[in-house]
């Protein structure tokens, strides 16, 4: 098919975690009104990895469906829609915590993710959903792990007694950290394995591919295009105004197979209770759809909620709150100290009139602190180390600030937050990295050695939090080389490679250590491997040229 984009399928899962049955009393109490809330994520234009075409549009269309009568008429305050650059790791985790915090027993929670899913290694439970700012390698530095996602869903379904519906269309197109197409499929298997009591719908069978193209709704995946049609009522074959799992599976198989039969086989699949109701049918929506005169998938934009301010007669507090918003917008997070967003937050957070805004202020500040630091980490990981050393030497104070950003972000989140350990690991990594670079610039050998020892202690702290942190092992390898301990550096670089085999930097660094030991043939193979991963990686070319 002309201009078709093939996306290697990770499987499209729809999960339902059932609640324990309630005993039937003789007099039924009045049931409290249940509320449905949703976190909807779609990423096509990734910052650091290969791009998709229509994942963001699929998410936008699903959010519009939820706002419509057919999808439950959710309000803007009941949906967190994060697409493209808004779908950073920190933003997504914050939205998931909003879902946990707001949900009450018997409410419904929907989590929708459309984007990349991948693994870095064959180690069990290492699947990830990739966020907008996930590094090209080192997913542990900025991706949603399947294990953490399981924790969130379990908290909602078990601890909060909320009905959870999850839709994950996590496909890949092009080269991700996993060199084989099995990467996204492995993530799919982890999703399927780790969530119990689920009803799931998959965009295709094992070893099949999922298609996306402009012909489906102006640009959608064929699966999501027909999924929405089915949920809106075309799948309701018995006309009882409910779409069951069995009905949506049959509708998708018939529709998708027909739409893709001239290209390749794609057969959506479903597992779970076939009687489970996945959607209620809105008669007006179905009538318009059957007449082929359905309004655009995107429902009319809802009026934006006006900016809120604390209701207070204290003009000073109100001014400080507005100053906080301005500082956040300008990126004045910690500096200048007087007038920074952090200083203002600490000054007014306990004021009675700020109480209802405290969590919002804290979360917005924590997100901004993480996002800025993540950009700097990604820049370092994806750039030539020699060039980065030059840049950091010219702007030393700026990069020394980022570990403090992460320290304050962790402080704001608190030790019980799911991301706390990951943020602290980034803080320690960045702290050690800055110390190592400072040591390399020092002219005093005693100071240099002291900085290297301190740097090593920070990377060891990282490994106490995450024993699979390839980025920390790579730093330890560099520090061992600075101490002229090339045998230890080789051990560390090999460890980094074992956890992130498609990261060019540790391969190039390993080659450098082998060359120091006059093991030139092995060093050459490492350089060739690094270039096969990234043909533009200057350090690998430089090392090979010096052999």
LUMFI-74471 format. One record per residue (C-alpha): residue in one letter; residue number from 1; x, y, z. Coordinates in pm, 1 decimal, decimal comma. Each point is the difference from the previous one (the first is absolute). Layout:
% LUMFI-74471
  zapa  gunu         X         Y         Z
     A   NUM         X         Y         Z
...
END
This chain:
% LUMFI-74471
  zapa  gunu         X         Y         Z
     X     1       0,0       0,0       0,0
     X     2     134,6     337,0     -99,0
     X     3     166,5     185,5     286,9
     X     4    -106,2    -264,8     249,5
     X     5     201,5       2,3     318,5
     X     6      60,8    -339,5     153,6
     X     7      15,9      -1,9     376,7
     X     8     130,3    -315,2     162,5
     X     9    -278,8     -89,3     238,5
     X    10      41,9     -12,5     374,1
     X    11    -366,0    -102,8      46,3
     X    12    -283,9     218,8     101,5
     X    13    -122,6     -85,1     348,1
     X    14    -319,6      97,2     170,0
     X    15       7,9     -98,1     362,7
     X    16    -284,3     -25,7     248,7
     X    17      80,5     -82,2     360,0
     X    18    -318,8    -125,9     164,2
     X    19    -104,1     107,8     344,5
     X    20    -104,8    -244,9     272,6
     X    21    -371,1     -72,7      -1,8
     X    22    -212,9     181,7     253,8
     X    23    -247,3    -183,0     221,0
     X    24    -368,9      72,4     -77,3
     X    25    -185,2     160,9     289,4
     X    26    -376,2     -12,1      39,5
     X    27     -15,5     377,0     -35,8
     X    28     230,0     131,3    -269,2
     X    29     183,3     317,1     105,6
     X    30       8,0     294,8    -235,5
     X    31     309,0     -44,1    -211,3
     X    32     232,2     299,1     -14,1
     X    33      55,7     147,4    -342,6
     X    34     301,3    -153,0    -167,3
     X    35     246,3     212,1    -191,9
     X    36     209,9    -107,0    -296,6
     X    37     342,5     157,1     -41,4
     X    38     254,9     -59,1    -272,2
     X    39     367,3      50,6     -73,2
     X    40      48,5      -1,7    -377,5
     X    41     350,6       3,8    -149,2
     X    42     107,4       5,2    -364,3
     X    43     349,9      60,1    -136,4
     X    44     109,3       4,2    -364,4
     X    45     272,2     264,4     -16,3
     X    46     245,3    -138,9     254,6
     X    47     285,0     223,3     111,2
     X    48     279,8    -256,7      -8,6
     X    49    -122,6    -314,3    -176,2
     X    50    -165,0    -103,1    -325,0
     X    51    -329,2     167,3     -73,7
     X    52    -347,4    -139,1     -57,3
     X    53    -258,6     172,6    -218,7
     X    54    -343,4      -5,8     156,7
     X    55      30,3    -117,2     362,4
     X    56     -76,4     351,3     128,3
     X    57    -306,5      23,7    -223,6
     X    58    -125,1    -335,7     125,2
     X    59      25,1     131,9     357,4
     X    60    -173,0     327,4     -87,5
     X    61    -283,8    -188,1    -168,4
     X    62     -39,5    -230,5     298,1
     X    63     -15,7     299,6     235,2
     X    64    -263,4     159,5    -224,7
     X    65    -197,2    -324,6      12,0
     X    66       8,7      10,5     381,1
     X    67    -132,4     357,3      -4,3
     X    68    -288,7     -97,4    -226,6
     X    69    -329,9    -156,3     116,6
     X    70     112,8    -330,2    -151,0
     X    71     309,7      -4,1     220,2
     X    72    -166,6     114,6     320,8
     X    73       9,2     381,1     -34,6
     X    74     308,8      40,0     214,4
     X    75      81,2     359,3      90,1
     X    76     332,9     168,9     -58,5
     X    77      77,6     -33,4     370,3
     X    78     -45,1    -378,5     -27,5
     X    79     250,3     -47,7    -283,0
     X    80     375,1      54,2      -5,2
     X    81      99,8       2,4    -368,6
     X    82     377,4      -2,0     -54,8
     X    83     132,5      -2,8    -355,5
     X    84     338,4      57,7    -161,1
     X    85     231,3     227,3     205,6
     X    86    -251,7      12,9     286,3
     X    87      33,4    -376,0      49,5
     X    88     328,0       2,8     191,4
     X    89      81,1    -261,0     261,1
     X    90     -68,9     243,9     283,9
     X    91    -328,6     120,5    -152,4
     X    92    -131,4    -353,6     -55,5
     X    93      90,9    -121,3     349,0
     X    94    -157,9     311,4     149,6
     X    95    -321,2     -66,6    -195,4
     X    96      -8,8    -360,9     120,6
     X    97      38,2     119,7     357,4
     X    98    -281,9     246,7     -59,8
     X    99    -211,1    -299,7    -102,3
     X   100      87,3    -181,3     322,5
     X   101     -55,0     305,6     217,6
     X   102    -338,4      97,8    -145,5
     X   103    -155,4    -345,8     -38,6
     X   104    -249,6    -126,9     256,6
     X   105    -139,3    -353,0      51,7
     X   106    -220,7    -113,6    -291,5
     X   107     130,6     274,7    -230,1
     X   108     144,2     -91,1    -338,4
     X   109     352,7      77,6    -116,1
     X   110     113,0     -15,3    -362,3
     X   111     366,1      -3,0    -103,3
     X   112      67,2      32,4    -373,8
     X   113     350,0     -10,0    -148,1
     X   114      85,4      25,7    -368,6
     X   115     368,7       7,9     -85,1
     X   116     316,0    -207,2      15,7
     X   117      49,5    -306,3     218,0
     X   118     337,3    -171,3      19,1
     X   119     258,9    -187,5     204,5
     X   120     372,5      59,0      39,5
     X   121     110,1    -350,8      90,3
     X   122    -139,8    -349,7      34,6
     X   123      -9,6      30,6     378,3
     X   124    -348,6     -85,7     130,7
     X   125    -233,1     286,6      91,3
     X   126     203,6     261,0    -188,0
     X   127    -275,6     117,2    -234,7
     X   128     -69,9     372,0     -33,8
     X   129    -254,6     242,0    -140,6
     X   130     206,7     282,1    -148,9
     X   131     -77,7     361,2      85,2
     X   132      69,7     309,3    -209,3
     X   133     333,4      64,7     173,7
     X   134     117,8    -359,7      40,5
     X   135     369,3     -22,0     -99,5
     X   136      75,9    -198,0    -314,7
     X   137     167,7    -254,0     226,2
     X   138      -0,6     -26,3     379,8
     X   139    -377,4     -31,6      25,7
     X   140      34,7     -24,1     377,6
     X   141      86,8     371,0      -0,9
     X   142    -333,9     108,9    -141,7
     X   143    -260,6    -260,2     -95,1
     X   144    -302,5    -155,8     169,9
     X   145      95,0    -351,9     104,0
     X   146    -262,8    -271,8     -22,3
     X   147      63,5     -85,0     364,7
     X   148     -78,9     355,8     110,1
     X   149    -308,6       6,2    -219,3
     X   150    -113,7    -320,8     167,9
     X   151      42,7     163,8     339,6
     X   152    -218,3     293,7    -104,6
     X   153    -277,3    -220,5    -137,0
     X   154      10,5    -226,8     305,8
     X   155     -25,0     303,6     227,5
     X   156    -305,4     120,6    -190,0
     X   157    -174,5    -336,0     -30,3
     X   158      79,8    -151,9     339,0
     X   159      83,9     276,2     246,9
     X   160    -239,9     259,0    -142,6
     X   161    -261,9    -254,3    -121,6
     X   162     -27,3     174,3    -334,9
     X   163     -97,4    -162,8    -329,5
     X   164     303,6      35,4    -225,8
     X   165      -7,9      -1,6    -377,2
     X   166     334,3      16,4    -178,0
     X   167      60,9      38,8    -370,6
     X   168     358,8     -29,4    -121,0
     X   169      82,4      38,7    -366,9
     X   170     375,0      -3,7      40,4
     X   171     152,8     -61,2    -341,3
     X   172     339,6      68,4    -146,2
     X   173     122,9     122,0    -333,9
     X   174     370,3       9,9     -77,3
     X   175     292,2     -71,5     228,7
     X   176     -44,6      16,2     373,6
     X   177     237,8    -125,2     267,0
     X   178     -92,9    -361,3     -76,1
     X   179     160,6     -97,7    -326,8
     X   180    -266,1    -253,8     -83,7
     X   181    -372,7      32,5     -59,1
     X   182     -59,3    -216,5     305,7
     X   183      53,6     301,4     226,1
     X   184    -352,6     133,7     -16,2
     X   185    -147,5    -350,5      -4,7
     X   186     188,5     -80,8     321,2
     X   187    -146,9     309,8     160,5
     X   188    -343,1    -119,0    -109,4
     X   189      54,7    -337,3     161,8
     X   190     108,9     170,8     321,9
     X   191    -316,5     209,3      -2,2
     X   192    -213,6    -308,6     -55,0
     X   193     185,3    -202,5     260,7
     X   194       4,5     250,9     283,2
     X   195    -362,1     117,8       5,2
     X   196    -245,5    -253,1     136,2
     X   197    -381,4      -6,1     -35,8
     X   198      15,3     190,0    -325,9
     X   199    -208,4      29,4    -310,3
     X   200     224,7      84,0    -290,7
     X   201     -26,5      91,4    -364,8
     X   202     307,6     -28,8    -221,2
     X   203      58,4     177,3    -329,6
     X   204     147,3    -313,1    -160,6
     X   205     119,0    -349,6      69,1
     X   206     354,7    -103,9      88,1
     X   207     256,3      67,0    -274,6
     X   208    -246,6     218,3    -193,1
     X   209      39,9     366,4     -86,4
     X   210    -229,6     292,9      68,9
     X   211     -68,1     252,1    -276,0
     X   212     -62,8     373,8      10,3
     X   213     -81,4     229,1    -292,2
     X   214    -176,7     321,8    -100,7
     X   215    -286,7    -194,9    -155,7
     X   216    -132,3     -90,5     344,0
     X   217    -164,7     314,5     130,2
     X   218     261,5     229,0    -152,2
     X   219     279,6    -166,9     194,8
     X   220     -45,8    -273,4     259,8
     X   221      93,2    -360,3      58,6
     X   222    -249,0    -232,7    -165,6
     X   223     -65,1    -160,0     336,6
     X   224     -77,1     319,0     194,8
     X   225    -212,6     128,8    -290,0
     X   226    -230,4    -301,8      11,2
     X   227      21,1     -31,4     378,0
     X   228    -175,6     335,3      42,0
     X   229    -262,2     -91,0    -258,4
     X   230     -67,2    -323,3     182,8
     X   231     -18,5     163,2     342,9
     X   232    -246,0     257,7    -135,9
     X   233    -242,8    -276,3     -89,9
     X   234      86,1    -163,8    -331,3
     X   235     113,2    -305,1     196,0
     X   236    -334,9     -30,9     183,7
     X   237    -135,3    -288,5    -206,7
     X   238    -287,4     -92,1     235,5
     X   239    -118,2     363,1      26,7
     X   240     -15,4      -2,9     380,5
     X   241     188,7     331,6      18,9
     X   242     304,5    -166,0     151,0
     X   243     322,4    -107,0    -169,5
     X   244     146,2    -312,7     154,3
     X   245     353,5    -130,3     -32,7
     X   246    -122,0    -275,9    -228,8
     X   247    -175,2     251,0    -226,8
     X   248     293,8     240,3     -26,2
     X   249     236,5    -287,4     -78,3
     X   250    -219,2    -126,1    -284,5
     X   251     -47,8     352,0    -137,5
     X   252     371,7      76,4       8,0
     X   253      99,3    -327,5    -158,5
     X   254    -246,0      44,8    -285,4
     X   255      80,5     368,9     -56,3
     X   256     377,6      -4,8      40,6
     X   257      50,7    -320,3    -197,9
     X   258    -204,9     144,5    -285,4
     X   259     189,1     331,7       8,5
     X   260     345,6    -158,3       0,7
     X   261     -45,3    -320,5    -199,4
     X   262     173,4     135,7    -312,3
     X   263     312,1      90,5     200,1
     X   264      59,2    -255,1     273,8
     X   265    -194,7    -193,9     257,8
     X   266    -109,9     192,3     309,8
     X   267    -245,4    -168,0     234,2
     X   268    -101,0     181,1     320,2
     X   269     -45,5    -230,7     296,4
     X   270    -173,8      12,2     336,5
     X   271      24,1    -195,5     322,6
     X   272    -208,2       5,1     316,1
     X   273    -367,4     -20,8      90,6
     X   274    -179,2      15,8    -334,9
     X   275    -310,6     142,6     173,0
     X   276     183,2     299,0     143,7
     X   277    -152,1     332,3    -111,8
     X   278     268,2     220,9    -150,2
     X   279    -233,0     285,3    -105,8
     X   280    -354,1     132,7      31,1
     X   281    -156,4     108,7    -328,9
     X   282    -126,2     355,8     -47,2
     X   283    -294,9     -23,0    -247,4
     X   284      60,7     341,3    -160,0
     X   285     367,3     -73,8     -59,3
     X   286     -80,9    -339,4    -148,1
     X   287    -271,8     145,4    -224,5
     X   288     240,0     257,8    -142,5
     X   289     268,4    -263,9     -44,3
     X   290    -224,9    -243,3    -186,4
     X   291    -110,7     278,5    -234,6
     X   292     365,5      65,6     -78,7
     X   293     -49,0     357,9     112,3
     X   294     180,3     -20,8     328,0
     X   295     151,3     330,1     111,7
     X   296     382,0       4,9       6,8
     X   297     153,1    -237,8     252,0
     X   298     124,1     299,0     194,7
     X   299    -289,7     124,6     212,1
     X   300     -48,6     376,9      32,2
     X   301     274,1     143,3     214,0
     X   302    -114,3      58,3     353,5
     X   303      33,2     344,6     144,2
     X   304     324,4      21,8     186,3
     X   305     -23,3      28,4     372,0
     X   306      95,9     355,1      93,2
     X   307     320,0      43,7     193,5
     X   308     -70,0     -40,2     367,7
     X   309     142,3     200,4     285,4
     X   310     -31,4     -52,0     372,9
     X   311    -301,7     165,9     155,3
     X   312     162,7     221,4     257,4
     X   313     -20,1     350,1     129,9
     X   314     373,0      -7,1      68,4
     X   315     136,4     201,3    -290,4
     X   316     357,9    -101,6      79,7
     X   317     -79,2    -373,5     -24,7
     X   318    -186,6      53,4    -326,8
     X   319     293,2     197,9    -140,5
     X   320     245,7    -270,9     103,7
     X   321    -215,0    -268,4    -163,0
     X   322      -0,1     193,7    -326,8
     X   323     374,2      57,9      34,6
     X   324      39,0    -377,7      40,9
     X   325    -181,5     -60,7    -329,8
     X   326     214,9     261,4    -175,9
     X   327     323,4    -145,5     138,6
     X   328    -104,8    -345,8    -114,6
     X   329     -78,7     127,1    -350,8
     X   330     337,7     177,8     -24,6
     X   331     193,8    -302,5     124,6
     X   332     112,5     177,4     317,5
     X   333     -30,4    -318,9     201,4
     X   334     276,7      34,1     260,1
     X   335     189,2     305,3    -119,6
     X   336       6,9     286,1      66,0
     X   337     -74,5    -121,4     352,5
     X   338    -207,9     306,0      85,6
     X   339    -300,6     -21,8    -227,3
     X   340      55,4    -359,8    -113,0
     X   341    -299,1    -231,8     -27,0
     X   342     143,0    -224,6     273,3
     X   343      55,6     288,0     243,8
     X   344    -350,6     134,1     -55,7
     X   345    -154,9    -345,6      39,3
     X   346     178,0     -58,6     329,9
     X   347    -110,1     344,8     116,8
     X   348    -374,1     -42,5     -59,5
     X   349     -65,8    -377,6     -12,3
     X   350    -139,9     -15,0     354,0
     X   351    -222,7     305,3     -27,2
     X   352    -367,4    -103,3      56,2
     X   353    -122,3     161,7    -322,5
     X   354     256,7    -198,3    -201,6
     X   355    -101,4    -339,3     139,9
     X   356    -204,0    -110,0    -303,2
     X   357     276,3     116,2    -236,4
     X   358     293,9    -147,5     189,1
     X   359      10,9    -334,1    -182,3
     X   360     -36,7     168,9    -338,2
     X   361     285,1     241,8      74,2
     X   362     222,9    -275,4     137,8
     X   363     -61,3    -231,2    -295,7
     X   364      50,8     272,6    -260,8
     X   365     329,6      99,1     159,7
     X   366     119,3    -361,4      32,2
     X   367     -84,9     -63,4    -366,4
     X   368     188,8     308,6    -118,5
     X   369     306,0     -90,6     206,6
     X   370       4,1    -353,3    -143,3
     X   371     -66,7     101,6    -360,4
     X   372     288,2     248,9     -11,1
     X   373     244,2    -247,6     153,5
     X   374    -115,7    -279,6    -231,8
     X   375      73,7     215,0    -305,4
     X   376     355,2      54,5     122,2
     X   377      50,7    -371,7      69,6
     X   378    -131,6     -93,6    -344,6
     X   379     227,8     259,1    -158,6
     X   380     300,9    -153,6     170,0
     X   381     -92,6    -359,3     -81,3
     X   382     -58,4      70,9    -369,8
     X   383     296,4     228,6     -68,6
     X   384     369,1     -51,4     -60,2
     X   385     164,2       1,0     346,8
     X   386     286,3     226,1    -111,9
     X   387    -243,7     259,8    -128,9
     X   388    -206,4     -20,1     318,4
     X   389     309,1      59,0     213,4
     X   390      63,2     320,8    -194,0
     X   391    -359,7     115,4      39,9
     X   392     -10,2     -73,4     370,3
     X   393     329,1     181,4      56,9
     X   394    -154,3     311,7    -154,2
     X   395    -315,6     -24,2     211,9
     X   396     114,3    -175,7     313,9
     X   397    -240,3     167,0     242,7
     X   398    -306,2     -96,9    -203,2
     X   399      81,1    -370,3      -3,5
     X   400      92,2      -4,3     367,3
     X   401    -353,4     123,3      67,9
     X   402    -171,8    -306,6    -146,3
     X   403      85,8    -241,7     283,8
     X   404    -158,7     253,6     233,6
     X   405    -306,7       8,4    -228,3
     X   406     -37,6    -374,4      42,9
     X   407      63,9      14,7     375,3
     X   408    -277,4     256,1      42,0
     X   409    -232,8    -194,8    -230,6
     X   410      45,4    -311,4     214,2
     X   411     -59,1     206,7     313,6
     X   412    -326,1     134,6    -143,0
     X   413    -119,7    -344,9    -109,6
     X   414      76,7    -168,4     331,7
     X   415     144,9    -342,9      76,9
     X   416    -330,7    -180,8     -55,8
     X   417     -33,6     120,1    -359,1
     X   418      49,6    -266,8    -266,2
     X   419     260,0     215,5    -180,0
     X   420     199,5      91,6     309,5
     X   421     271,5    -264,4     -42,7
     X   422      35,5      68,4    -371,0
     X   423      33,0     375,2      55,4
     X   424     257,5     -57,4     276,1
     X   425     194,9    -232,9    -230,4
     X   426      10,9     274,6    -263,7
     X   427     110,0     248,5     265,8
     X   428     289,7    -221,4     111,0
     X   429      97,8     -77,0    -360,1
     X   430       2,9     364,9    -100,2
     X   431     187,5      99,8     317,5
     X   432     270,2    -256,3     -71,3
     X   433      14,6      98,6    -365,8
     X   434      58,9     367,1      83,2
     X   435     273,2     -93,5     249,7
     X   436     176,3    -222,0    -253,1
     X   437      -3,3     273,5    -265,0
     X   438     128,0     250,0     256,2
     X   439     279,8    -241,1      89,2
     X   440     100,6     -30,9    -363,7
     X   441      43,9     378,2     -18,3
     X   442     195,9      30,5     324,9
     X   443     375,5      64,8     -21,8
     X   444      59,8    -120,0     355,9
     X   445      49,7    -376,3      24,3
     X   446    -108,8     -20,8     365,0
     X   447    -319,0     189,9     -76,6
     X   448     -53,0    -211,0    -311,1
     X   449      28,9    -326,9     194,5
     X   450    -231,5     128,7     272,9
     X   451    -265,7     100,2    -252,7
     X   452      23,1    -339,8    -170,6
     X   453     -45,1    -184,0     331,8
     X   454    -301,9     211,1      86,1
     X   455    -141,1     -51,6    -348,3
     X   456      36,8    -376,6      40,1
     X   457    -191,7       7,8     328,5
     X   458    -296,9     163,5    -173,9
     X   459     -10,2    -262,8    -276,0
     X   460      10,5    -273,1     264,4
     X   461    -303,9     166,4     159,6
     X   462    -176,9     -29,8    -335,0
     X   463      64,1    -373,9      -9,0
     X   464    -143,8     -43,1     349,1
     X   465    -326,3     135,8    -141,2
     X   466      20,7    -174,8    -337,3
     X   467     242,2    -287,3     -59,3
     X   468     -74,4       8,0    -374,0
     X   469     100,0     365,9     -55,0
     X   470     217,1     -19,7    -311,9
     X   471      76,0     371,1      16,4
     X   472     155,2     -36,1     347,9
     X   473     215,7    -295,0    -106,9
     X   474     125,2     204,6    -295,1
     X   475     100,3     282,5     236,1
     X   476     176,0    -244,7     232,7
     X   477     191,2    -131,2    -300,6
     X   478     117,8     349,2     -86,9
     X   479     102,5      63,8     360,8
     X   480     195,2    -327,2      11,6
     X   481     182,0     104,1    -317,0
     X   482      84,8     337,2     157,5
     X   483     157,9    -200,4     283,5
     X   484     200,8    -199,4    -259,5
     X   485    -193,5    -313,9      94,1
     X   486     -89,5    -113,7    -350,3
     X   487     -90,8    -354,4     105,3
     X   488    -269,6     134,0     231,6
     X   489    -115,3     244,6    -266,1
     X   490     -47,5    -289,5    -243,4
     X   491    -212,4    -179,9     260,3
     X   492    -219,7     306,6      49,5
     X   493     -40,1      72,5    -371,6
     X   494     -97,9    -362,3     -65,0
     X   495    -254,8      29,0     278,9
     X   496    -144,3     312,9    -160,8
     X   497     -18,8    -179,0    -334,5
     X   498    -176,9    -299,1     155,4
     X   499    -283,6     226,3     116,0
     X   500      -1,5     233,0    -301,7
     X   501     151,8    -193,6    -292,8
     X   502    -101,2     254,6    -263,0
     X   503     155,3     304,6     165,6
     X   504     302,2     104,5    -205,3
     X   505     184,8     186,6     277,1
     X   506     104,7    -295,2     223,3
     X   507     109,2    -192,3    -310,3
     X   508     225,5     289,7     -99,9
     X   509     126,8      35,9     356,6
     X   510      70,2    -373,2      22,0
     X   511     203,5      27,2    -317,7
     X   512     202,6     281,2     156,1
     X   513      85,4    -210,1     306,1
     X   514      94,0    -300,5    -211,5
     X   515     226,0     219,5    -211,1
     X   516     173,6     120,1     318,7
     X   517      82,8    -365,8      71,9
     X   518     128,0     -44,5    -356,1
     X   519    -287,9    -237,1     -84,6
     X   520     -42,2     168,5    -336,4
     X   521    -205,7    -261,9    -183,2
     X   522    -261,7      -4,1     275,6
     X   523       5,7     379,1      14,9
     X   524     -60,3      18,0    -373,2
     X   525    -301,2    -230,5      25,5
     X   526    -147,3     220,9     272,6
     X   527      44,6     307,5    -217,6
     X   528    -164,2    -172,8    -294,0
     X   529    -288,3    -107,4     222,7
     X   530     -49,8     356,8     128,1
     X   531      -9,0     134,3    -356,1
     X   532    -245,5    -270,9    -105,7
     X   533    -232,2     131,2     271,6
     X   534      57,3     367,7     -80,5
     X   535     194,4      78,3    -316,1
     X   536      27,5     367,8     100,7
     X   537     157,7     -68,2     340,1
     X   538     321,7     202,9     -16,7
     X   539     174,8    -160,2     299,5
     X   540      -8,6    -344,9    -161,2
     X   541     147,7     134,7    -324,4
     X   542     265,5     185,7     199,4
     X   543      97,5    -314,2     192,1
     X   544      24,8    -208,3    -316,1
     X   545     214,7     265,6    -163,1
     X   546     246,4     -18,1     288,9
     X   547      47,3    -377,3      -9,2
END
